[in-house]
Amino acid sequence: MTFLSGFIAIVGPPNVGKSTLLNRVLGVKTAIVTPKPQTTRNRILGVLHGDEYQMVFLDTPGIHKTHTSLHRSMVASALAALKEVDVVLVMIEMARPHDQEISLVLSNLKSAPKPSLLLINKIDLGPRQNLLPIMEEYRKLHPFEIMIPISALKGDGVEIVLKELKARLRPGPAFFPPDMGTDQSEAFHVSEIIREKIYYHTRDELPYSTAVTVEGMNEKPEKNLLVISAVIHVETPSQKGILIGEGGAMIKAIGRSARVDLERVFGTKVYLELTVRVEKNWSRDPRALRRLGY
């Protein structure tokens, strides 16, 4: 049989379920997921290995109006993916099909025409009679090859998506070895898990003003222990105070939640040391963004 392969971008407005879909397809948690928009900041590559085929997915940051250097970097990363892949999955949410950000996605698709599929996500959360009007409207907006209602969270329709994607793969090489599921480093994965817990434990704008860098990961086999030291960067002293919390309660809660996930990922006990550091206006400073990995 001829080996088939291809690169597939998952694009759409913030918080429509792109990372949830990637995790569902791969069967492992590769991208962090929170109920808050703009959680994904970097492109996450995930590889699905099948019999005689390989699908390489790019989970992209949500496309939205930009206000800071960080947001511009996020959106630029998502839009660049449209030019680099073979197939595009455009995802919208059934409950908000008129998201104003979708026009930016569609205009960029027109300038870089690729086979594109529309995924209407979160069908488990609303009346399905809304699907036909949504599909009819999107037929007028863009020549999608197919429109598929799905629930990325529950898996409804995902097998249909994979079947349609496989039909659009082309003869080509396996770009990644069979034991590789993502190109993200362990340190990046650790930083993302910590950042996910910040989103869950803090409110308002604070999660969006934080970044995480990992300064050290040291194994101690004799103790079955992995020692991780990480820094949470914030933009103001008041944010630092909130993140630490009274008597260190907040930072301890974040650390406990992250440690549970980290021990599951690495299969060993984890000692997690978190430090909070003020880096004024890092999200608006291009040099700081590069230093922090954006």
C-alpha angles and dihedrals in degrees: 000000000000114000113238128204143160148160118250126193122208107206138166145108120315121288098012093124105267095140092043089056093050091051091047093050094047095041092227134079103261099149126042118245130201134162089246123092124247093029093138110072103164132046108261117208118208127179125211112198118202139165104293094346143076127199117197111199126199112202105200135198115265113273110238144139109295127230105163139035088256092056092046089053091050095050093043089054092052095047093046089058090065090067095045103052138073099222133024126213108201110198127199132169118247092223093055109029093152095063104156092222092067091078090066090052093050095045090054091048089057091054092048104032113202134154102282133192124196115222116196103202136197095036087154090069102055147034111289093216085080091067099079095053090048092050092047091051094049092049086066093048101051139358097249112182091222139353118218127189110216146166105216089187096054098028098243110156095001093114088055089052091052092047091052092046093050089053088058098049117109132216107278147121131293099259094198134035117260094252094056118095100166140006093227118115123238089249091055091049090051092050091050093051090052091047090050090056091050088057091051097045102040133056145216116007099338097095090054091054094055133088128178130215126182114225100181145006114187125176121215103189094178088063096034085237138137115201114205126184118192138171125221109208119208132177104230139030090242090058089051090054093050093047093051092043131195109325089354092293097139098047090046091053091049090048094050093050093047093047092057091056094042093053089051091049097047099032093228141084113282130208107199121196114192125192125186116216130182114230105174115235093341092161090062098043114088092202092052090048092055091048091051093049103261 
